[in-house]
Amino acid sequence: MRKKTGDLFLLLSFCLLAHTAFGQQGPSKGFGRYFLIAHRGGVVDTSNAENSMAALQDAIERGYWMVEMDLRLTKDSVMIINHDNNFKRYYGVDKPVSAMSWEEISELRTPRGSQVLRLEDALAAASGHIQVMLDNKIASGDTLLMGQVVNLLQQYGLDKQALMIGADESTDYFTGKVKLSCTRQQLEINILKPGYNPDYYYLFGDVSTMSEDDVKWAQAQNIMVVGVINWAKYKGRSRVAYAAAARDIARLKNWGVLYFQLDSEFDKYFR
């Protein structure tokens, strides 16, 4: 009887370890109990271009839980990651992504040697190291194309926890396949739909677009909440801007938010 009890204990212990390994990952390493999502493709600074391999690798090394990648489509239907709709800021080419072929784009280099990444190459580098959020900037309802995104996430073992911001045209297709960003108003509509599941969505916003009541409401509904702290709101790298960001982070923390999508300059407020 003792042997059977011991065997049962070992089995339960194994199941618990398996759940930890293959289910929800723990908080970001080095950031306490918080789950940090690196905006614009990773740790972006004077050395690392947005959505570059260097930025992604630095996010992994710094211990981020997730990295946000900006998804776009080339002229010849190759999925790449690039924040802007052109290549002017980092590559000096003022031409739309949709007007260039992958062959042309693959030749672009920043002054430090970074290059544009295909979505597949970025996911392959992330696989086993960091989870992904996709900012879907492809305004298309093409289910074949969107199916390729899901297939790639599955291929690299990134589909279970993947988050998505993005184009309304593909919302119906991705519902139930990738967790989608919503406002509270959108969530209240979705809750009334047949087949609703709280795991399909997450509440996404900053202190100007969601309130403490919104956060508490979402948490009561078992819906993930992701706070946003991005430079788009804080103009200039001044002490005033950093102080404003620090106040907003403290506010979101006080509301009980554990997940944050942020520009890497702000991760010092989580150490």
Secondary structure, DSSP 4 states (H G I P E B T S, - for coil): -HHHHHHHHHHHHHHHHHHHHHSS--SPTTSTT-EEEEGGGS--SSSS-TT-HHHHHHHHHHT-SEEEEEEEE-TTS-EEE-SSSEEHHHHSEEEEGGGS-HHHHTT---TTS---EEHHHHHHHHTTT-EEEEEE------HHHHHHHHHHHHHTT-TTT-EEEE-GGGHHHHTTTSEEEE-HHHHHHHTTSTT--GGGEEEEE-TTT--HHHHHHHHHTT-EEEEEE-TTTS-SS-HHHHHHHHHHHHHHHHTT--EEEE-GGGGGGG-
